[in-house]
Amino acid sequence: MKKMLATLMALGLALSLAACSTSSGSSAAANSNNSSATSDTASGSDKVWLVATDTVFVPFEYTDEQGNFVGIDVDILAAIAEDQGFQYEMNSIGWDGAVAAVQTGQADAIMAGASIKQERIESGWIFSDGYYTATQTIAVPEDSDIASFEDLRGTSVAVKNGTAGADYAESLKDEYGFTITYFDDSPTMYQDVIIGNSSACFEDTPVMLAYIKQKGIALKVPEGLESEGSPYALAIMNEDNQEFLDLFNAGLANIKANGTYDEIIAKYLE
């Protein structure tokens, strides 16, 4: 009898812990500042999709003066989740961390101003439809005389590792005779230019213009040096997450059709 009672007590404790664990997980998803939760999901499940993103990529993802995580990517994902009725958590862990998280299965997708590039597709990235097309260009110190790529000859320029801006710089360095220094985040890259270690930095045009305007940093963007541009997209790296990609694409089409997308873009870029 004692053995039976002990077994029943252990079973009851295990069930209680399991119930507490489930309740805690649901609460975390519902209370996150960058999450969406609804019981009537378009996918027909209670799955919470984990989306990794960058930390400082104004105006696409960044922290405002009140400490809220905001930006074009943040608002677009929220609008799509509301339209399609799925749950998600958006975790801001930096570009390299976001890529690694999706590659290792710790996150389902990355949405961090990720440009659609052939080499990424070849390495296993599976992209959604594009949601914004960005050009790349350079920024230089406010008092700089640099007005062309030829003016970069013999100097060192700064880029953010793994970005379209870095690709743009690499495509020009041999022709114009400059060297490249790589950084893990945009603010550090900008600072390297401001203090004079680099003559210029390459970055996505809307990102630099918004950052310079919002932060008031001592940089300027010369005219007429933009690339042709490439679209940003959400990406998965596991075919098992195709359902999420389909939900994203369907929602993106809807928010473009109903005007929500245009309102988001105007909020941050106009």
N, C-alpha and C positions, 0 to 999 in steps of 0.2 A: 504493500500500500504506500509506504514512504517513497519507494522508487517511482511509483506511478504519479504521486503528488509532485515530486521533484521534476519529473518529465513535463507534466502539465504546466508547472510554473515557468520552466525554461522556455517552453513553446509560447506561452503568453507574453513573456518578456521580449522574445524575438519578434513577435508580431507587432508589439508596441513600438519597438525601435524602428521597424520597417515603416510603420505608419508615420512616425515622426520624421523620418528621412524624406519620405515622399512629400509631406506637407512643407518641409523646409525648402525643397527644390522648387516647388510650385510658387512659393512666396518670393523666392529670389528672382524668378523670371518675371513675375508680375510687377515687382517693385523697382526693377532696374530703370534708370533714367533713359537708357537706350535700348529698350526692349519693347516687344509688343506681345500681348497675350489675349487670346480669345478662345472660347470653347468650341466655336463653330469654324474650324479651320478648313481652308479650301483643299488641303491635302487629305482631309479625313482622318487626321491623327493628332495626337497631343505633342508631337515632336517639337522641340525647341531648337531651331537652327542657330548654330554658333558662327558668327561672322567676325573675322579679325580685321582690324583696320589700323591706320597710322595714328600717330599721336599729334603731330604738328604739320598740317598740310592745308593751310589757309588758302581758299575758303571752303575746301571740301570736307575737312575734318579737323577740328581744333577745339580748344576750351575757351569759352568767352569770359568776360570780366566777372561774371557771377559764378564761375566754376562749372558751368554746364557744358557738356560735350555737344557741339553743334557743327553745322556745315551742310553743304550741298549733298554729300553722300549720306550723311546722317538723316537728313530730311527726306531724301528720295527713298531710302530703305524703309523709313517709317510709313511713308505714304503708300508704298507698294504693299507692305505688310497689312496695312488697314484695308486696302483694296482687295487683297487676296485672302485675308483672314488667317494668316499663319503667325506662329510665335517665333521670336528670335531674341538673341542676345548679341549685342555689338560690343566687342572688347577692343579697347585702344591699347595696342602693345608695340607700336612702331613698325616701320616697313619690314625690316629683316625678320622681326619676331612674328609678324603676321604671315609672311611667306612660309616661314618654318612651321608655324602652327598648322597651316593647311596641308603642307607636304607630309607632316607626321600624323595627320588625322586628329589633332587636338582642336581643330576648328573645321567647319564644313566649307567655308568660303572666305574669300578675301574681297573687300571693297575698300580700296584705298587709293583712288586715282590711278588705278592700274591700266596702263595702255595696252591695247591689243597688239602684240608683236609676234612675228612668225617664230622666233626662237623660243618664246614662251610656249606657244602652241606645240612645237616640236618636243618640248621637255615635259609635256603633260598638262599644261594649263588648258582648261575648257572654259571658254568665255561666254558670257551672256551677250545679248545685243548691246551695242554701245549706247551709253546714256549722256555722254558729253564729249565733244571733239576739241582737244586742246593743242595749241601750237607750243613750240619751245623757243626760247630766246635767251639773251644774256642780260644781266644787271651789272652795273659798274658803280664805283663810288660817285657821289654827287658832284665832286669837283674833277672827275676824270674827263680827259679829252678823247677817250676811246669812242669811236662812232662807226667802226667797221670791223670785220673779222681780221683784216690785214693789220689793224692796230694791236692785235693780240700777239703778233709775232715776237718770239723770244721771251714771252711771259709765261706764267703758270696760271691756270684757271681752276676753279673749284666746281665740283659736281656732287650730286647726291647719288650714292651707290645704287645701281640697279634700276635707274629711272630712264625715261625717254630723254630727259635733259642730258644725261650722261651719254646716251647713244648719239645725240646730236653733236655733242662736243667731240666724241671719238671719231665721228664721220668727217670732221673738219680739221682735226689737229695736224695731220700731215701736210695738208694743203697750205695751212696758215702758220705752221711752225710754232705751236705752243704746246706746253706740257699740261698734264691733268693731275690734280690732287682730289682724292675721293673722301667723302664724308658720309656719316650714317644718318644725319638729319639736316633739314633745311636751315634752322636757326644757326647752327654751328658753321655751316657753309657760308651763310650770309656774313657772319661775323668775321670769317677769314678774309673776306673781301674788304670789309669796312676797315680792318686794322692794317690792310696793305700787304698781307701775305700772298694773296691772289689778286690778279688784275681784274677778274670778272668771274661770274658764276653762271652756269647754264641751268635753267629750270623751266617748268611749264609757265607760259606767259600769264595766265590768270592767277596762278598761285603767287608769283612774284609781285604782280601789280597789287593784289589784295593785301599781301603781307606788308609791303612798303607803305600802303595807305593806312592800314590798321595800326601798325606798330610804329610808324613814323621813323623808320630806320633810314640812315644816310646813304641810300642807293637810288639809282635811276635806271630806267630801261631805254636804251637807244632805239630809235625807230628803224623799221625796215630790215630787221635781222631775224625774223621769225622763220621757223620751219614750216613745212606743209601741214603738219598736224596729224594727230592720230586719235582715235576714240578711246575713252575710258570705258571699262566694263567690270562687272562683278565676275569673279572666276572661281571655279571649283577645280579640284585636282583628283577627284575620285568619281568615277562614273556612277557610283551608287547614289550620289547627290544630285543626279540629273533632275529629279523632281523639284528641287529647290530652284534650279536654273530655269525650269519651265514656269514656275510660279513667278519668279522675278520678271521674266520676259513678258508674261501676260499682264502683270501689274504695271510694268513700265509702259506698255502700249496704252493701257487704260488711263494712266495719269497724264500721259501726253495728250490723249484725246479729250479729256475733260478739263484741261487747263491747269491742273495742279502742278505739273512739271514746270510750266512757264512761270508760275508764281514763285516756285522755289528758286529758280535761276535768277529771277529779278530781285529776290530778297537779298541775295549775296553779291551779285555782280553789277547791279544798276543803281 
